[in-house]
Amino acid sequence: MEKSYANGVKNKSSILRNILNKDFVVSAIIPVVIFYVFDKFKMTLSGIIFSGLWSIGVVIANFIKTREINALAVMAAAFSGIGLVGSVISKNATFYFVSPLVGNALVSLLFFLSLLSRKSLIEVIVEQSYLKNAPEKMKNDKDHKFVWRFLSAIWGFGNLSQVILGVVLLKVASMSLYYAVINIYGNILSILLLAFSITFPKIYFKKKSQKIKN
């Protein structure tokens, strides 16, 4: 009992370290600080421009560093760019704040619509990235399909939660508070969803194999 509790505490601290790491500070905290400083001096549009450019720059820098494309990060950067351009042209900050919500709504819709097709979105991503050479029998296994469909639904609800939170904050909170909360929440949620997507299949298949042995 004590050992399992100690392992639980250790795992919690490990998750915290994974969330509150350098990448989190660079991608979530710094843009908020940039926007807050400019907004404090009544330079909201300048704050949007510089924090938006920083966020897009982080995605580009990560691609140059890893040579890997993160589809969700690219999509977020694209909507950020659209909002940035729209805000500069119209001189209206609303474009920049609303565009990520539109992006999250579309991503959520993609995940949910994929549940109606033969292969869910997570299943397609996993097969293209990690199971390229896996046998068809494994790919068509009902347990594997259940896991990928379950994770697709979780990602759909996760993105939908960002939309709902954003809409509520736009109505009741200041722009500074909205930007800070939605940015930090989005980054933490992405990390937790990725962590869950990695650990859930392992736990599920481990329990499944134990049942078969018993």
Residue frames relative to the residue before (quaternion, step in Angstrom):
aa qw qx qy qz dx dy dz
M 1.0000 0.0000 0.0000 0.0000 0.00 0.00 0.00
E 0.6788 0.4841 -0.2804 0.4756 3.57 0.88 -0.99
K 0.6385 0.5389 -0.3172 0.4486 3.55 1.07 -0.85
S 0.6715 0.4915 -0.2991 0.4670 3.57 0.94 -0.90
Y 0.6228 0.5314 -0.3374 0.4647 3.58 1.09 -0.75
A 0.6511 0.5175 -0.3086 0.4615 3.57 0.98 -0.91
N 0.6475 0.5089 -0.3140 0.4725 3.56 1.04 -0.80
G 0.6264 0.5419 -0.3301 0.4528 3.58 1.09 -0.77
V 0.6533 0.5070 -0.3013 0.4747 3.57 0.98 -0.90
K 0.6444 0.5312 -0.3038 0.4585 3.55 1.02 -0.91
N 0.6634 0.5064 -0.2972 0.4639 3.58 0.98 -0.89
K 0.6363 0.5298 -0.3221 0.4591 3.57 1.05 -0.81
S 0.6731 0.4811 -0.3007 0.4743 3.58 0.93 -0.86
S 0.6112 0.5473 -0.3386 0.4608 3.57 1.16 -0.68
I 0.6418 0.5132 -0.3134 0.4759 3.58 1.00 -0.86
L 0.6429 0.5272 -0.3172 0.4562 3.58 0.97 -0.88
R 0.6500 0.5110 -0.3135 0.4670 3.59 0.99 -0.86
N 0.6579 0.5123 -0.3087 0.4577 3.58 1.04 -0.79
I 0.6682 0.4812 -0.2996 0.4818 3.58 1.10 -0.67
L 0.7801 0.3159 -0.1568 0.5167 3.56 0.77 -1.11
N 0.3248 0.7494 -0.5120 0.2660 3.58 0.71 1.08
K 0.7622 -0.3771 0.2594 0.4578 3.59 -1.31 -0.07
D 0.6408 0.5375 -0.3252 0.4412 3.59 0.97 -0.86
F 0.6375 0.5298 -0.3245 0.4556 3.57 1.04 -0.81
V 0.6483 0.5154 -0.3106 0.4664 3.58 0.96 -0.89
V 0.6785 0.5055 -0.2862 0.4496 3.58 0.92 -0.97
S 0.7789 0.3822 -0.1910 0.4591 3.59 0.83 -1.00
A 0.7817 0.3441 -0.1708 0.4913 3.61 1.08 -0.65
I 0.7500 0.4243 -0.2340 0.4502 3.60 0.78 -1.02
I 0.6778 0.5237 -0.3076 0.4144 3.60 0.79 -1.00
P 0.6539 0.4976 -0.3435 0.4549 3.69 0.85 -0.79
V 0.6310 0.5330 -0.3237 0.4614 3.58 1.07 -0.78
V 0.6507 0.5126 -0.3056 0.4694 3.60 0.96 -0.91
I 0.6358 0.5314 -0.3230 0.4572 3.59 0.96 -0.90
F 0.6879 0.4777 -0.2850 0.4663 3.57 0.83 -1.01
Y 0.6549 0.5370 -0.3168 0.4271 3.58 0.91 -0.94
V 0.6540 0.5220 -0.3138 0.4486 3.59 0.94 -0.92
F 0.6876 0.4692 -0.2828 0.4765 3.59 0.87 -0.95
D 0.6585 0.5159 -0.3080 0.4531 3.58 0.97 -0.89
K 0.6003 0.5764 -0.3435 0.4353 3.57 1.13 -0.69
F 0.7321 0.3743 -0.2060 0.5305 3.56 1.15 -0.72
K 0.5371 -0.6631 0.3714 0.3658 3.58 1.27 0.58
M 0.5265 0.5869 -0.4292 0.4406 3.58 1.07 0.78
T 0.0186 -0.8683 0.4955 -0.0150 3.54 0.88 1.08
L 0.6745 0.5040 -0.3029 0.4465 3.58 0.86 -0.96
S 0.6407 0.5088 -0.3205 0.4774 3.60 1.01 -0.80
G 0.6249 0.5411 -0.3249 0.4595 3.56 1.06 -0.76
I 0.6348 0.5249 -0.3116 0.4737 3.57 1.06 -0.85
I 0.6606 0.5246 -0.3043 0.4424 3.58 0.89 -0.99
F 0.7364 0.4342 -0.2461 0.4567 3.58 0.73 -1.06
S 0.6636 0.4772 -0.3172 0.4809 3.63 0.97 -0.75
G 0.6322 0.5293 -0.3233 0.4643 3.58 1.11 -0.72
L 0.6543 0.5012 -0.3052 0.4770 3.58 0.96 -0.87
W 0.6183 0.5406 -0.3392 0.4587 3.58 1.06 -0.75
S 0.6720 0.5097 -0.2961 0.4483 3.59 0.87 -0.98
I 0.6598 0.4866 -0.2991 0.4883 3.58 0.99 -0.87
G 0.6356 0.5481 -0.3132 0.4445 3.57 1.05 -0.84
V 0.6178 0.5500 -0.3366 0.4500 3.59 1.09 -0.76
V 0.6490 0.5132 -0.3118 0.4670 3.59 0.99 -0.88
I 0.6613 0.5024 -0.2984 0.4704 3.59 0.96 -0.90
A 0.6567 0.5193 -0.3023 0.4557 3.58 0.95 -0.93
N 0.6511 0.5118 -0.3136 0.4644 3.60 1.01 -0.83
F 0.6373 0.5195 -0.3282 0.4650 3.58 1.07 -0.75
I 0.6492 0.5114 -0.3117 0.4688 3.58 0.97 -0.87
K 0.6794 0.5070 -0.2786 0.4513 3.56 1.03 -0.86
T 0.8060 0.3002 -0.1311 0.4930 3.60 0.83 -1.01
R 0.2696 -0.7732 0.5153 0.2529 3.59 1.22 -0.56
E 0.5834 0.5337 -0.3832 0.4775 3.55 1.18 0.63
I 0.3227 -0.7498 0.5498 0.1772 3.55 -1.03 0.86
N 0.1866 -0.7494 0.6284 0.0934 3.55 -0.81 1.08
A 0.3937 -0.7730 0.4463 0.2196 3.57 -0.25 1.32
L 0.6780 0.4927 -0.2935 0.4598 3.58 0.92 -0.92
A 0.6510 0.5093 -0.3124 0.4682 3.59 1.03 -0.82
V 0.6400 0.5201 -0.3154 0.4695 3.59 1.02 -0.82
M 0.6514 0.5124 -0.3110 0.4652 3.57 0.99 -0.86
A 0.6437 0.5174 -0.3107 0.4706 3.57 1.01 -0.85
A 0.6555 0.5052 -0.3008 0.4739 3.58 1.01 -0.87
A 0.6292 0.5426 -0.3316 0.4470 3.59 1.05 -0.79
F 0.6903 0.4566 -0.2789 0.4870 3.59 0.88 -0.91
S 0.5972 0.5475 -0.3478 0.4719 3.56 1.15 -0.65
G 0.6565 0.5149 -0.2943 0.4661 3.56 1.02 -0.87
I 0.6382 0.5204 -0.3166 0.4708 3.57 1.02 -0.86
G 0.6666 0.4994 -0.2901 0.4712 3.56 0.96 -0.92
L 0.6300 0.5479 -0.3176 0.4496 3.55 1.07 -0.81
V 0.6773 0.4804 -0.2780 0.4828 3.56 0.88 -1.00
G 0.6567 0.5187 -0.3068 0.4534 3.57 0.97 -0.89
S 0.6564 0.5133 -0.3044 0.4616 3.58 1.01 -0.82
V 0.6593 0.5085 -0.3056 0.4619 3.59 0.99 -0.87
I 0.6808 0.4923 -0.2903 0.4581 3.59 0.91 -0.94
S 0.7674 0.3625 -0.1897 0.4937 3.57 0.86 -0.99
K 0.2829 -0.7684 0.5031 0.2764 3.57 1.32 -0.42
N 0.5373 0.5788 -0.3986 0.4662 3.51 1.14 0.85
A 0.4084 -0.7568 0.4619 0.2170 3.57 -0.56 1.19
T 0.5191 0.6809 -0.4041 0.3218 3.59 1.18 -0.52
F 0.5909 0.5920 -0.3628 0.4107 3.59 1.03 -0.79
Y 0.7013 0.4856 -0.2742 0.4440 3.56 0.82 -1.01
F 0.7029 0.4761 -0.2701 0.4542 3.57 0.99 -0.82
V 0.6929 0.4777 -0.2764 0.4641 3.58 1.07 -0.72
S 0.5973 0.6259 -0.3642 0.3447 3.63 1.00 -0.78
P 0.6516 0.4930 -0.3495 0.4585 3.70 0.90 -0.69
L 0.6183 0.5417 -0.3460 0.4523 3.59 1.10 -0.67
V 0.6249 0.5207 -0.3258 0.4819 3.57 1.06 -0.80
G 0.6459 0.5310 -0.3052 0.4556 3.56 1.01 -0.89
N 0.6726 0.4914 -0.2911 0.4705 3.58 0.92 -0.93
A 0.6298 0.5346 -0.3292 0.4574 3.57 1.07 -0.78
L 0.6658 0.4994 -0.2967 0.4682 3.60 0.99 -0.85
V 0.6414 0.5125 -0.3172 0.4747 3.59 1.00 -0.84
S 0.6396 0.5234 -0.3147 0.4668 3.57 0.98 -0.88
L 0.6525 0.5179 -0.3013 0.4639 3.57 0.99 -0.89
L 0.6275 0.5425 -0.3263 0.4534 3.59 1.04 -0.81
F 0.6599 0.5053 -0.3035 0.4659 3.58 0.95 -0.91
F 0.6899 0.4787 -0.2861 0.4615 3.59 0.90 -0.92
L 0.6566 0.5106 -0.3124 0.4589 3.61 0.96 -0.84
S 0.6200 0.5597 -0.3429 0.4298 3.57 1.10 -0.71
L 0.5793 0.5891 -0.3711 0.4239 3.59 1.21 -0.46
L 0.6462 0.5202 -0.3099 0.4646 3.56 1.24 -0.45
S 0.6499 0.5067 -0.3106 0.4737 3.57 1.25 -0.35
R 0.7076 -0.4597 0.3265 0.4260 3.59 -1.32 0.14
K 0.7832 0.1671 -0.0828 0.5931 3.57 1.10 -0.76
S 0.3835 -0.7153 0.5365 0.2314 3.57 -0.85 1.00
L 0.6846 -0.5113 0.3326 0.3991 3.57 -1.26 0.45
I 0.6452 0.5078 -0.3221 0.4713 3.62 0.95 -0.84
E 0.6285 0.5424 -0.3332 0.4470 3.58 1.01 -0.80
V 0.6489 0.5151 -0.3099 0.4664 3.58 0.97 -0.88
I 0.6617 0.5119 -0.2958 0.4611 3.58 0.95 -0.96
V 0.6698 0.5043 -0.2948 0.4585 3.58 0.91 -0.96
E 0.6785 0.4998 -0.2974 0.4488 3.59 0.88 -0.92
Q 0.6838 0.4824 -0.2853 0.4671 3.57 1.01 -0.81
S 0.7480 0.4215 -0.2113 0.4671 3.57 1.07 -0.76
Y 0.8467 0.2003 -0.0462 0.4908 3.58 0.83 -1.01
L 0.7792 0.3191 -0.1646 0.5137 3.61 1.10 -0.59
K 0.1413 0.8334 -0.5221 0.1135 3.58 1.05 0.74
N 0.7943 0.2996 -0.1300 0.5123 3.56 0.91 -0.96
A 0.3967 0.7245 -0.4766 0.3011 3.56 1.25 0.26
P 0.5456 -0.6251 0.4384 0.3455 3.63 -1.04 0.69
E 0.6164 -0.5782 0.3958 0.3592 3.58 -1.15 0.69
K 0.5920 0.5858 -0.3612 0.4193 3.57 1.11 -0.72
M 0.6591 0.4974 -0.2904 0.4835 3.56 1.04 -0.84
K 0.6623 0.5177 -0.3063 0.4466 3.59 0.94 -0.91
N 0.7397 0.4100 -0.2167 0.4876 3.57 1.05 -0.80
D 0.3971 0.7256 -0.4713 0.3062 3.57 1.29 0.05
K 0.5090 -0.6919 0.4192 0.2940 3.60 -0.81 1.03
D 0.6229 0.5407 -0.3461 0.4472 3.61 1.10 -0.64
H 0.6369 0.5148 -0.3186 0.4773 3.57 1.01 -0.82
K 0.6682 0.5071 -0.3020 0.4529 3.56 0.91 -0.92
F 0.6177 0.5446 -0.3395 0.4545 3.58 1.07 -0.77
V 0.6575 0.5210 -0.3065 0.4497 3.59 0.91 -0.97
W 0.6981 0.4697 -0.2878 0.4573 3.60 0.81 -0.96
R 0.6527 0.4992 -0.3203 0.4713 3.60 1.01 -0.74
F 0.6253 0.5334 -0.3299 0.4644 3.58 1.04 -0.79
L 0.6792 0.4832 -0.2879 0.4716 3.59 0.92 -0.91
S 0.6113 0.5428 -0.3475 0.4592 3.60 1.06 -0.70
A 0.6453 0.5113 -0.3097 0.4756 3.58 1.03 -0.83
I 0.6378 0.5296 -0.3201 0.4586 3.59 0.98 -0.88
W 0.6670 0.4857 -0.2977 0.4802 3.61 0.95 -0.89
G 0.6189 0.5441 -0.3390 0.4539 3.58 1.06 -0.70
F 0.6876 0.4625 -0.2746 0.4878 3.57 0.90 -0.94
G 0.6068 0.5645 -0.3483 0.4380 3.59 1.08 -0.70
N 0.6895 0.4597 -0.2716 0.4894 3.58 0.90 -0.93
L 0.6250 0.5353 -0.3331 0.4602 3.56 1.09 -0.72
S 0.6217 0.5493 -0.3383 0.4442 3.60 1.05 -0.74
Q 0.6200 0.5336 -0.3400 0.4640 3.60 1.11 -0.68
V 0.6356 0.5297 -0.3204 0.4612 3.57 1.03 -0.82
I 0.6752 0.4978 -0.2914 0.4599 3.58 0.86 -1.01
L 0.6563 0.5041 -0.3041 0.4719 3.59 0.93 -0.93
G 0.6622 0.5236 -0.3034 0.4420 3.59 0.94 -0.89
V 0.6514 0.5165 -0.3067 0.4636 3.58 0.96 -0.90
V 0.6549 0.5078 -0.3062 0.4685 3.58 0.97 -0.90
L 0.6820 0.4962 -0.2904 0.4521 3.59 0.89 -0.95
L 0.6168 0.5519 -0.3468 0.4412 3.60 1.05 -0.72
K 0.6927 0.4797 -0.2675 0.4675 3.56 1.13 -0.68
V 0.8207 0.2997 -0.1194 0.4716 3.59 0.94 -0.86
A 0.7548 0.3867 -0.2020 0.4898 3.62 1.16 -0.46
S 0.5878 -0.5450 0.4555 0.3874 3.54 -1.32 0.26
M 0.6601 -0.5128 0.3676 0.4076 3.58 -1.26 0.38
S 0.6355 0.5421 -0.3256 0.4431 3.59 1.01 -0.81
L 0.6779 0.4769 -0.2846 0.4818 3.56 0.93 -0.95
Y 0.6226 0.5451 -0.3336 0.4516 3.57 0.98 -0.88
Y 0.6952 0.4878 -0.2833 0.4456 3.58 0.77 -1.06
A 0.6583 0.5161 -0.3086 0.4528 3.58 0.97 -0.87
V 0.7058 0.4735 -0.2719 0.4513 3.59 0.78 -1.05
I 0.7051 0.4718 -0.2836 0.4470 3.60 0.79 -1.00
N 0.6453 0.5214 -0.3205 0.4571 3.59 1.06 -0.70
I 0.6955 0.4585 -0.2670 0.4845 3.58 0.87 -0.98
Y 0.6414 0.5246 -0.3200 0.4593 3.59 0.97 -0.87
G 0.6605 0.5252 -0.3037 0.4424 3.58 0.94 -0.91
N 0.6781 0.4887 -0.2870 0.4679 3.58 0.96 -0.86
I 0.6582 0.4935 -0.3085 0.4776 3.59 0.94 -0.87
L 0.6486 0.5293 -0.3154 0.4468 3.57 0.97 -0.89
S 0.6409 0.5299 -0.3214 0.4529 3.60 0.98 -0.85
I 0.6546 0.5097 -0.3022 0.4694 3.58 0.98 -0.89
L 0.6781 0.4895 -0.2904 0.4651 3.59 0.94 -0.92
L 0.6407 0.5211 -0.3215 0.4632 3.59 1.03 -0.77
L 0.6468 0.5077 -0.3116 0.4762 3.57 1.02 -0.81
A 0.6516 0.5141 -0.3076 0.4653 3.57 0.97 -0.91
F 0.6624 0.5005 -0.2955 0.4727 3.58 0.97 -0.87
S 0.6472 0.5350 -0.3073 0.4478 3.58 1.04 -0.84
I 0.6659 0.4774 -0.2918 0.4935 3.57 1.19 -0.55
T 0.7455 0.4363 -0.2296 0.4485 3.59 0.85 -1.00
F 0.6236 0.5801 -0.3548 0.3856 3.62 0.95 -0.80
P 0.6692 0.4832 -0.3311 0.4572 3.67 0.78 -0.85
K 0.6306 0.5409 -0.3339 0.4452 3.60 1.01 -0.81
I 0.6831 0.4775 -0.2806 0.4761 3.58 0.88 -0.98
Y 0.6568 0.5335 -0.3071 0.4356 3.57 0.92 -0.95
F 0.7235 0.4383 -0.2498 0.4712 3.59 0.81 -1.03
K 0.5941 0.5558 -0.3574 0.4586 3.58 1.17 -0.57
K 0.6743 0.4793 -0.2890 0.4818 3.59 0.92 -0.91
K 0.6220 0.5530 -0.3242 0.4496 3.54 1.11 -0.80
S 0.6813 0.4829 -0.2832 0.4717 3.59 0.93 -0.90
Q 0.6250 0.5349 -0.3334 0.4606 3.60 1.11 -0.68
K 0.6315 0.5274 -0.3264 0.4653 3.59 1.07 -0.75
I 0.6445 0.5280 -0.3132 0.4557 3.57 1.03 -0.87
K 0.6573 0.5164 -0.3011 0.4589 3.59 1.01 -0.87
N 0.6811 0.4761 -0.2820 0.4796 3.54 1.06 -0.82
